[in-house]
Amino acid sequence: MGIYNYLVKKPNGEILSMETYRGKTMLIVNTANQCDFTYQFEDLQKMYDKYGKDNFIVLGFPCNQFGEQNPEDGAKTIKLCQINYGVTFPIFEIVQVNGEGTHPLFNYLKHEVDFREFGKANMQEKMLAESIIQIAPSFLDGRNIRWNFTKFLVDNKGNIVERFEPTDSQLDIEQAIEKIL
């Protein structure tokens, strides 16, 4: 089953097929609006503005699994993202990305691309790993998403190209985007 076979829910209740994004390069992100990484909304919007003309899109999926950092529903999340960060890319309804309630799209993404060892890349990541050990140690295991703002880069043919951790640099992400556009 490929990425275009999955359905996602918009905050207004509308069900949308990922087929909608066939032919586009996608950056799929689990987000939160009360997280230390929430500033990344601005970076994501800049990437969307910069590469949108090249059939690139950012898709935001709010998640409240990491320290309850997105307690609002999808509609309220969209409003906060627009007001606070100028977000114009699509934001969907809240999803779970780990555990029994994992949204099928994120289950697929997590199993289609390699992940790197987490907690050693830089000081910010080491500190985040220590926090995760205290809050939800199982999130550090295997393919689990470790925290908000994990990103999956998907090429215009629907192939999952790369996974980026929340602590990876915007420059590295942009270089990967440019390589496949």
mmCIF file of the C-alpha atoms, coordinates in Angstrom:
data_MODEL
# 
_entry.id   MODEL 
# 
loop_
_atom_site.group_PDB 
_atom_site.id 
_atom_site.type_symbol 
_atom_site.label_atom_id 
_atom_site.label_alt_id 
_atom_site.label_comp_id 
_atom_site.label_asym_id 
_atom_site.label_entity_id 
_atom_site.label_seq_id 
_atom_site.pdbx_PDB_ins_code 
_atom_site.Cartn_x 
_atom_site.Cartn_y 
_atom_site.Cartn_z 
_atom_site.occupancy 
_atom_site.B_iso_or_equiv 
_atom_site.pdbx_formal_charge 
_atom_site.auth_seq_id 
_atom_site.auth_comp_id 
_atom_site.auth_asym_id 
_atom_site.auth_atom_id 
_atom_site.pdbx_PDB_model_num 
ATOM 1   C CA . MET A 1 1   ? 0.000   0.000  0.000  1.00 0.00 ? 1   MET A CA 1 
ATOM 2   C CA . GLY A 1 2   ? 1.437   3.384  -0.979 1.00 0.00 ? 2   GLY A CA 1 
ATOM 3   C CA . ILE A 1 3   ? 1.057   6.809  0.561  1.00 0.00 ? 3   ILE A CA 1 
ATOM 4   C CA . TYR A 1 4   ? -1.732  7.785  -1.828 1.00 0.00 ? 4   TYR A CA 1 
ATOM 5   C CA . ASN A 1 5   ? -3.995  5.056  -0.370 1.00 0.00 ? 5   ASN A CA 1 
ATOM 6   C CA . TYR A 1 6   ? -4.336  6.779  3.017  1.00 0.00 ? 6   TYR A CA 1 
ATOM 7   C CA . LEU A 1 7   ? -7.138  9.040  4.167  1.00 0.00 ? 7   LEU A CA 1 
ATOM 8   C CA . VAL A 1 8   ? -6.687  12.045 6.452  1.00 0.00 ? 8   VAL A CA 1 
ATOM 9   C CA . LYS A 1 9   ? -9.211  14.197 8.255  1.00 0.00 ? 9   LYS A CA 1 
ATOM 10  C CA . LYS A 1 10  ? -9.443  17.945 8.055  1.00 0.00 ? 10  LYS A CA 1 
ATOM 11  C CA . PRO A 1 11  ? -10.563 19.863 11.168 1.00 0.00 ? 11  PRO A CA 1 
ATOM 12  C CA . ASN A 1 12  ? -13.957 20.527 9.564  1.00 0.00 ? 12  ASN A CA 1 
ATOM 13  C CA . GLY A 1 13  ? -14.554 16.750 9.441  1.00 0.00 ? 13  GLY A CA 1 
ATOM 14  C CA . GLU A 1 14  ? -13.942 16.386 5.709  1.00 0.00 ? 14  GLU A CA 1 
ATOM 15  C CA . ILE A 1 15  ? -12.044 13.226 4.777  1.00 0.00 ? 15  ILE A CA 1 
ATOM 16  C CA . LEU A 1 16  ? -9.308  13.781 2.221  1.00 0.00 ? 16  LEU A CA 1 
ATOM 17  C CA . SER A 1 17  ? -7.351  11.189 0.265  1.00 0.00 ? 17  SER A CA 1 
ATOM 18  C CA . MET A 1 18  ? -3.585  11.580 0.121  1.00 0.00 ? 18  MET A CA 1 
ATOM 19  C CA . GLU A 1 19  ? -4.179  11.068 -3.609 1.00 0.00 ? 19  GLU A CA 1 
ATOM 20  C CA . THR A 1 20  ? -4.914  14.820 -3.534 1.00 0.00 ? 20  THR A CA 1 
ATOM 21  C CA . TYR A 1 21  ? -1.153  15.387 -3.291 1.00 0.00 ? 21  TYR A CA 1 
ATOM 22  C CA . ARG A 1 22  ? -0.045  13.025 -6.065 1.00 0.00 ? 22  ARG A CA 1 
ATOM 23  C CA . GLY A 1 23  ? 2.712   14.684 -8.091 1.00 0.00 ? 23  GLY A CA 1 
ATOM 24  C CA . LYS A 1 24  ? 3.772   16.952 -5.231 1.00 0.00 ? 24  LYS A CA 1 
ATOM 25  C CA . THR A 1 25  ? 6.829   16.727 -3.043 1.00 0.00 ? 25  THR A CA 1 
ATOM 26  C CA . MET A 1 26  ? 5.558   16.625 0.538  1.00 0.00 ? 26  MET A CA 1 
ATOM 27  C CA . LEU A 1 27  ? 7.010   17.369 3.937  1.00 0.00 ? 27  LEU A CA 1 
ATOM 28  C CA . ILE A 1 28  ? 4.714   15.653 6.440  1.00 0.00 ? 28  ILE A CA 1 
ATOM 29  C CA . VAL A 1 29  ? 5.152   16.901 10.009 1.00 0.00 ? 29  VAL A CA 1 
ATOM 30  C CA . ASN A 1 30  ? 3.620   16.035 13.365 1.00 0.00 ? 30  ASN A CA 1 
ATOM 31  C CA . THR A 1 31  ? 3.198   19.407 15.046 1.00 0.00 ? 31  THR A CA 1 
ATOM 32  C CA . ALA A 1 32  ? 2.195   20.989 18.339 1.00 0.00 ? 32  ALA A CA 1 
ATOM 33  C CA . ASN A 1 33  ? 1.422   24.594 19.160 1.00 0.00 ? 33  ASN A CA 1 
ATOM 34  C CA . GLN A 1 34  ? 2.799   24.675 22.733 1.00 0.00 ? 34  GLN A CA 1 
ATOM 35  C CA . CYS A 1 35  ? 6.155   22.985 22.235 1.00 0.00 ? 35  CYS A CA 1 
ATOM 36  C CA . ASP A 1 36  ? 9.727   24.249 22.483 1.00 0.00 ? 36  ASP A CA 1 
ATOM 37  C CA . PHE A 1 37  ? 9.942   23.454 18.754 1.00 0.00 ? 37  PHE A CA 1 
ATOM 38  C CA . THR A 1 38  ? 6.811   25.421 17.843 1.00 0.00 ? 38  THR A CA 1 
ATOM 39  C CA . TYR A 1 39  ? 9.057   28.127 16.353 1.00 0.00 ? 39  TYR A CA 1 
ATOM 40  C CA . GLN A 1 40  ? 9.556   25.639 13.511 1.00 0.00 ? 40  GLN A CA 1 
ATOM 41  C CA . PHE A 1 41  ? 6.145   26.647 12.148 1.00 0.00 ? 41  PHE A CA 1 
ATOM 42  C CA . GLU A 1 42  ? 7.885   29.773 10.830 1.00 0.00 ? 42  GLU A CA 1 
ATOM 43  C CA . ASP A 1 43  ? 10.622  27.662 9.211  1.00 0.00 ? 43  ASP A CA 1 
ATOM 44  C CA . LEU A 1 44  ? 8.059   25.325 7.668  1.00 0.00 ? 44  LEU A CA 1 
ATOM 45  C CA . GLN A 1 45  ? 6.097   28.278 6.295  1.00 0.00 ? 45  GLN A CA 1 
ATOM 46  C CA . LYS A 1 46  ? 9.299   29.712 4.768  1.00 0.00 ? 46  LYS A CA 1 
ATOM 47  C CA . MET A 1 47  ? 9.982   26.370 3.055  1.00 0.00 ? 47  MET A CA 1 
ATOM 48  C CA . TYR A 1 48  ? 6.388   26.230 1.822  1.00 0.00 ? 48  TYR A CA 1 
ATOM 49  C CA . ASP A 1 49  ? 6.688   29.766 0.434  1.00 0.00 ? 49  ASP A CA 1 
ATOM 50  C CA . LYS A 1 50  ? 10.098  29.103 -1.107 1.00 0.00 ? 50  LYS A CA 1 
ATOM 51  C CA . TYR A 1 51  ? 9.364   25.775 -2.822 1.00 0.00 ? 51  TYR A CA 1 
ATOM 52  C CA . GLY A 1 52  ? 5.591   25.887 -3.297 1.00 0.00 ? 52  GLY A CA 1 
ATOM 53  C CA . LYS A 1 53  ? 5.976   27.047 -6.881 1.00 0.00 ? 53  LYS A CA 1 
ATOM 54  C CA . ASP A 1 54  ? 7.870   23.786 -7.514 1.00 0.00 ? 54  ASP A CA 1 
ATOM 55  C CA . ASN A 1 55  ? 4.948   21.556 -6.470 1.00 0.00 ? 55  ASN A CA 1 
ATOM 56  C CA . PHE A 1 56  ? 6.086   21.312 -2.853 1.00 0.00 ? 56  PHE A CA 1 
ATOM 57  C CA . ILE A 1 57  ? 3.691   21.234 0.078  1.00 0.00 ? 57  ILE A CA 1 
ATOM 58  C CA . VAL A 1 58  ? 3.969   21.029 3.859  1.00 0.00 ? 58  VAL A CA 1 
ATOM 59  C CA . LEU A 1 59  ? 1.275   19.000 5.632  1.00 0.00 ? 59  LEU A CA 1 
ATOM 60  C CA . GLY A 1 60  ? 0.888   19.573 9.374  1.00 0.00 ? 60  GLY A CA 1 
ATOM 61  C CA . PHE A 1 61  ? -0.653  16.977 11.672 1.00 0.00 ? 61  PHE A CA 1 
ATOM 62  C CA . PRO A 1 62  ? -1.115  18.220 15.245 1.00 0.00 ? 62  PRO A CA 1 
ATOM 63  C CA . CYS A 1 63  ? -0.366  15.666 17.946 1.00 0.00 ? 63  CYS A CA 1 
ATOM 64  C CA . ASN A 1 64  ? -0.965  15.861 21.687 1.00 0.00 ? 64  ASN A CA 1 
ATOM 65  C CA . GLN A 1 65  ? 1.060   12.762 22.660 1.00 0.00 ? 65  GLN A CA 1 
ATOM 66  C CA . PHE A 1 66  ? 4.217   14.588 23.691 1.00 0.00 ? 66  PHE A CA 1 
ATOM 67  C CA . GLY A 1 67  ? 3.726   16.379 26.989 1.00 0.00 ? 67  GLY A CA 1 
ATOM 68  C CA . GLU A 1 68  ? 0.166   17.380 26.012 1.00 0.00 ? 68  GLU A CA 1 
ATOM 69  C CA . GLN A 1 69  ? 1.548   20.235 23.943 1.00 0.00 ? 69  GLN A CA 1 
ATOM 70  C CA . ASN A 1 70  ? -1.412  20.507 21.567 1.00 0.00 ? 70  ASN A CA 1 
ATOM 71  C CA . PRO A 1 71  ? -4.577  20.192 23.659 1.00 0.00 ? 71  PRO A CA 1 
ATOM 72  C CA . GLU A 1 72  ? -6.699  22.193 21.208 1.00 0.00 ? 72  GLU A CA 1 
ATOM 73  C CA . ASP A 1 73  ? -8.707  20.554 18.434 1.00 0.00 ? 73  ASP A CA 1 
ATOM 74  C CA . GLY A 1 74  ? -7.639  20.916 14.807 1.00 0.00 ? 74  GLY A CA 1 
ATOM 75  C CA . ALA A 1 75  ? -9.783  23.988 14.091 1.00 0.00 ? 75  ALA A CA 1 
ATOM 76  C CA . LYS A 1 76  ? -8.389  25.931 17.060 1.00 0.00 ? 76  LYS A CA 1 
ATOM 77  C CA . THR A 1 77  ? -4.878  24.744 16.154 1.00 0.00 ? 77  THR A CA 1 
ATOM 78  C CA . ILE A 1 78  ? -5.229  26.163 12.643 1.00 0.00 ? 78  ILE A CA 1 
ATOM 79  C CA . LYS A 1 79  ? -6.319  29.543 14.001 1.00 0.00 ? 79  LYS A CA 1 
ATOM 80  C CA . LEU A 1 80  ? -3.396  29.663 16.454 1.00 0.00 ? 80  LEU A CA 1 
ATOM 81  C CA . CYS A 1 81  ? -0.920  28.695 13.727 1.00 0.00 ? 81  CYS A CA 1 
ATOM 82  C CA . GLN A 1 82  ? -2.267  31.334 11.357 1.00 0.00 ? 82  GLN A CA 1 
ATOM 83  C CA . ILE A 1 83  ? -2.301  34.093 13.974 1.00 0.00 ? 83  ILE A CA 1 
ATOM 84  C CA . ASN A 1 84  ? 1.008   33.299 15.684 1.00 0.00 ? 84  ASN A CA 1 
ATOM 85  C CA . TYR A 1 85  ? 3.122   32.009 12.779 1.00 0.00 ? 85  TYR A CA 1 
ATOM 86  C CA . GLY A 1 86  ? 1.394   33.040 9.541  1.00 0.00 ? 86  GLY A CA 1 
ATOM 87  C CA . VAL A 1 87  ? 0.851   29.423 8.537  1.00 0.00 ? 87  VAL A CA 1 
ATOM 88  C CA . THR A 1 88  ? -0.928  28.932 5.214  1.00 0.00 ? 88  THR A CA 1 
ATOM 89  C CA . PHE A 1 89  ? -0.053  25.277 4.545  1.00 0.00 ? 89  PHE A CA 1 
ATOM 90  C CA . PRO A 1 90  ? -2.678  22.614 5.373  1.00 0.00 ? 90  PRO A CA 1 
ATOM 91  C CA . ILE A 1 91  ? -3.146  21.626 9.019  1.00 0.00 ? 91  ILE A CA 1 
ATOM 92  C CA . PHE A 1 92  ? -5.207  18.508 9.661  1.00 0.00 ? 92  PHE A CA 1 
ATOM 93  C CA . GLU A 1 93  ? -7.128  17.110 12.613 1.00 0.00 ? 93  GLU A CA 1 
ATOM 94  C CA . ILE A 1 94  ? -5.169  15.910 15.651 1.00 0.00 ? 94  ILE A CA 1 
ATOM 95  C CA . VAL A 1 95  ? -3.591  12.455 15.241 1.00 0.00 ? 95  VAL A CA 1 
ATOM 96  C CA . GLN A 1 96  ? -1.657  9.982  17.315 1.00 0.00 ? 96  GLN A CA 1 
ATOM 97  C CA . VAL A 1 97  ? 1.722   8.992  15.938 1.00 0.00 ? 97  VAL A CA 1 
ATOM 98  C CA . ASN A 1 98  ? 2.730   6.278  18.429 1.00 0.00 ? 98  ASN A CA 1 
ATOM 99  C CA . GLY A 1 99  ? 0.998   3.450  20.255 1.00 0.00 ? 99  GLY A CA 1 
ATOM 100 C CA . GLU A 1 100 ? -2.182  1.534  19.559 1.00 0.00 ? 100 GLU A CA 1 
ATOM 101 C CA . GLY A 1 101 ? -4.024  4.598  18.231 1.00 0.00 ? 101 GLY A CA 1 
ATOM 102 C CA . THR A 1 102 ? -1.348  5.509  15.673 1.00 0.00 ? 102 THR A CA 1 
ATOM 103 C CA . HIS A 1 103 ? -2.886  7.049  12.576 1.00 0.00 ? 103 HIS A CA 1 
ATOM 104 C CA . PRO A 1 104 ? -2.381  4.640  9.628  1.00 0.00 ? 104 PRO A CA 1 
ATOM 105 C CA . LEU A 1 105 ? -0.502  7.292  7.635  1.00 0.00 ? 105 LEU A CA 1 
ATOM 106 C CA . PHE A 1 106 ? 2.085   7.718  10.381 1.00 0.00 ? 106 PHE A CA 1 
ATOM 107 C CA . ASN A 1 107 ? 2.356   3.981  10.895 1.00 0.00 ? 107 ASN A CA 1 
ATOM 108 C CA . TYR A 1 108 ? 3.166   3.717  7.197  1.00 0.00 ? 108 TYR A CA 1 
ATOM 109 C CA . LEU A 1 109 ? 5.665   6.599  7.248  1.00 0.00 ? 109 LEU A CA 1 
ATOM 110 C CA . LYS A 1 110 ? 7.519   5.202  10.264 1.00 0.00 ? 110 LYS A CA 1 
ATOM 111 C CA . HIS A 1 111 ? 8.011   1.834  8.570  1.00 0.00 ? 111 HIS A CA 1 
ATOM 112 C CA . GLU A 1 112 ? 8.952   3.057  5.102  1.00 0.00 ? 112 GLU A CA 1 
ATOM 113 C CA . VAL A 1 113 ? 12.126  4.968  5.904  1.00 0.00 ? 113 VAL A CA 1 
ATOM 114 C CA . ASP A 1 114 ? 15.167  4.344  8.050  1.00 0.00 ? 114 ASP A CA 1 
ATOM 115 C CA . PHE A 1 115 ? 15.571  6.211  11.289 1.00 0.00 ? 115 PHE A CA 1 
ATOM 116 C CA . ARG A 1 116 ? 18.809  7.224  12.900 1.00 0.00 ? 116 ARG A CA 1 
ATOM 117 C CA . GLU A 1 117 ? 19.933  6.680  16.441 1.00 0.00 ? 117 GLU A CA 1 
ATOM 118 C CA . PHE A 1 118 ? 18.499  9.440  18.566 1.00 0.00 ? 118 PHE A CA 1 
ATOM 119 C CA . GLY A 1 119 ? 20.005  11.455 21.396 1.00 0.00 ? 119 GLY A CA 1 
ATOM 120 C CA . LYS A 1 120 ? 23.558  11.953 20.208 1.00 0.00 ? 120 LYS A CA 1 
ATOM 121 C CA . ALA A 1 121 ? 23.519  14.401 17.277 1.00 0.00 ? 121 ALA A CA 1 
ATOM 122 C CA . ASN A 1 122 ? 23.857  17.627 19.280 1.00 0.00 ? 122 ASN A CA 1 
ATOM 123 C CA . MET A 1 123 ? 23.313  19.069 22.748 1.00 0.00 ? 123 MET A CA 1 
ATOM 124 C CA . GLN A 1 124 ? 19.678  19.985 22.044 1.00 0.00 ? 124 GLN A CA 1 
ATOM 125 C CA . GLU A 1 125 ? 18.969  16.398 21.017 1.00 0.00 ? 125 GLU A CA 1 
ATOM 126 C CA . LYS A 1 126 ? 20.770  14.980 24.055 1.00 0.00 ? 126 LYS A CA 1 
ATOM 127 C CA . MET A 1 127 ? 18.628  17.168 26.324 1.00 0.00 ? 127 MET A CA 1 
ATOM 128 C CA . LEU A 1 128 ? 15.453  16.167 24.484 1.00 0.00 ? 128 LEU A CA 1 
ATOM 129 C CA . ALA A 1 129 ? 16.375  12.471 24.799 1.00 0.00 ? 129 ALA A CA 1 
ATOM 130 C CA . GLU A 1 130 ? 16.779  12.902 28.559 1.00 0.00 ? 130 GLU A CA 1 
ATOM 131 C CA . SER A 1 131 ? 13.336  14.521 28.759 1.00 0.00 ? 131 SER A CA 1 
ATOM 132 C CA . ILE A 1 132 ? 11.774  11.724 26.720 1.00 0.00 ? 132 ILE A CA 1 
ATOM 133 C CA . ILE A 1 133 ? 13.297  9.153  29.077 1.00 0.00 ? 133 ILE A CA 1 
ATOM 134 C CA . GLN A 1 134 ? 11.414  10.868 31.921 1.00 0.00 ? 134 GLN A CA 1 
ATOM 135 C CA . ILE A 1 135 ? 8.107   11.358 30.075 1.00 0.00 ? 135 ILE A CA 1 
ATOM 136 C CA . ALA A 1 136 ? 7.723   8.403  27.684 1.00 0.00 ? 136 ALA A CA 1 
ATOM 137 C CA . PRO A 1 137 ? 10.824  6.204  27.371 1.00 0.00 ? 137 PRO A CA 1 
ATOM 138 C CA . SER A 1 138 ? 9.101   3.901  24.862 1.00 0.00 ? 138 SER A CA 1 
ATOM 139 C CA . PHE A 1 139 ? 9.108   6.769  22.339 1.00 0.00 ? 139 PHE A CA 1 
ATOM 140 C CA . LEU A 1 140 ? 12.891  6.356  22.010 1.00 0.00 ? 140 LEU A CA 1 
ATOM 141 C CA . ASP A 1 141 ? 12.523  2.738  20.900 1.00 0.00 ? 141 ASP A CA 1 
ATOM 142 C CA . GLY A 1 142 ? 12.858  1.719  17.287 1.00 0.00 ? 142 GLY A CA 1 
ATOM 143 C CA . ARG A 1 143 ? 10.756  3.440  14.722 1.00 0.00 ? 143 ARG A CA 1 
ATOM 144 C CA . ASN A 1 144 ? 8.637   5.450  17.166 1.00 0.00 ? 144 ASN A CA 1 
ATOM 145 C CA . ILE A 1 145 ? 8.351   9.155  16.628 1.00 0.00 ? 145 ILE A CA 1 
ATOM 146 C CA . ARG A 1 146 ? 10.403  10.700 19.400 1.00 0.00 ? 146 ARG A CA 1 
ATOM 147 C CA . TRP A 1 147 ? 8.781   14.139 19.687 1.00 0.00 ? 147 TRP A CA 1 
ATOM 148 C CA . ASN A 1 148 ? 6.805   16.867 17.945 1.00 0.00 ? 148 ASN A CA 1 
ATOM 149 C CA . PHE A 1 149 ? 8.118   18.211 14.642 1.00 0.00 ? 149 PHE A CA 1 
ATOM 150 C CA . THR A 1 150 ? 9.428   14.943 13.270 1.00 0.00 ? 150 THR A CA 1 
ATOM 151 C CA . LYS A 1 151 ? 9.350   15.338 9.499  1.00 0.00 ? 151 LYS A CA 1 
ATOM 152 C CA . PHE A 1 152 ? 9.000   12.909 6.592  1.00 0.00 ? 152 PHE A CA 1 
ATOM 153 C CA . LEU A 1 153 ? 10.079  13.970 3.110  1.00 0.00 ? 153 LEU A CA 1 
ATOM 154 C CA . VAL A 1 154 ? 8.094   12.346 0.302  1.00 0.00 ? 154 VAL A CA 1 
ATOM 155 C CA . ASP A 1 155 ? 9.040   12.747 -3.358 1.00 0.00 ? 155 ASP A CA 1 
ATOM 156 C CA . ASN A 1 156 ? 6.577   13.547 -6.151 1.00 0.00 ? 156 ASN A CA 1 
ATOM 157 C CA . LYS A 1 157 ? 6.161   9.844  -6.908 1.00 0.00 ? 157 LYS A CA 1 
ATOM 158 C CA . GLY A 1 158 ? 5.073   9.004  -3.348 1.00 0.00 ? 158 GLY A CA 1 
ATOM 159 C CA . ASN A 1 159 ? 8.373   7.530  -2.144 1.00 0.00 ? 159 ASN A CA 1 
ATOM 160 C CA . ILE A 1 160 ? 9.310   8.272  1.460  1.00 0.00 ? 160 ILE A CA 1 
ATOM 161 C CA . VAL A 1 161 ? 12.809  9.697  1.003  1.00 0.00 ? 161 VAL A CA 1 
ATOM 162 C CA . GLU A 1 162 ? 13.994  10.763 4.430  1.00 0.00 ? 162 GLU A CA 1 
ATOM 163 C CA . ARG A 1 163 ? 13.016  11.211 8.060  1.00 0.00 ? 163 ARG A CA 1 
ATOM 164 C CA . PHE A 1 164 ? 14.139  14.261 10.002 1.00 0.00 ? 164 PHE A CA 1 
ATOM 165 C CA . GLU A 1 165 ? 14.143  14.526 13.774 1.00 0.00 ? 165 GLU A CA 1 
ATOM 166 C CA . PRO A 1 166 ? 12.901  17.725 15.485 1.00 0.00 ? 166 PRO A CA 1 
ATOM 167 C CA . THR A 1 167 ? 16.489  18.765 16.180 1.00 0.00 ? 167 THR A CA 1 
ATOM 168 C CA . ASP A 1 168 ? 17.704  18.453 12.571 1.00 0.00 ? 168 ASP A CA 1 
ATOM 169 C CA . SER A 1 169 ? 18.630  21.726 10.916 1.00 0.00 ? 169 SER A CA 1 
ATOM 170 C CA . GLN A 1 170 ? 16.386  23.538 8.483  1.00 0.00 ? 170 GLN A CA 1 
ATOM 171 C CA . LEU A 1 171 ? 19.379  23.815 6.152  1.00 0.00 ? 171 LEU A CA 1 
ATOM 172 C CA . ASP A 1 172 ? 19.712  20.012 5.977  1.00 0.00 ? 172 ASP A CA 1 
ATOM 173 C CA . ILE A 1 173 ? 15.996  19.671 5.297  1.00 0.00 ? 173 ILE A CA 1 
ATOM 174 C CA . GLU A 1 174 ? 16.086  22.299 2.561  1.00 0.00 ? 174 GLU A CA 1 
ATOM 175 C CA . GLN A 1 175 ? 19.085  20.621 0.919  1.00 0.00 ? 175 GLN A CA 1 
ATOM 176 C CA . ALA A 1 176 ? 17.195  17.320 0.845  1.00 0.00 ? 176 ALA A CA 1 
ATOM 177 C CA . ILE A 1 177 ? 14.145  19.068 -0.634 1.00 0.00 ? 177 ILE A CA 1 
ATOM 178 C CA . GLU A 1 178 ? 16.229  20.760 -3.306 1.00 0.00 ? 178 GLU A CA 1 
ATOM 179 C CA . LYS A 1 179 ? 17.874  17.459 -4.219 1.00 0.00 ? 179 LYS A CA 1 
ATOM 180 C CA . ILE A 1 180 ? 14.547  15.868 -5.145 1.00 0.00 ? 180 ILE A CA 1 
ATOM 181 C CA . LEU A 1 181 ? 12.676  18.840 -6.645 1.00 0.00 ? 181 LEU A CA 1 
# 
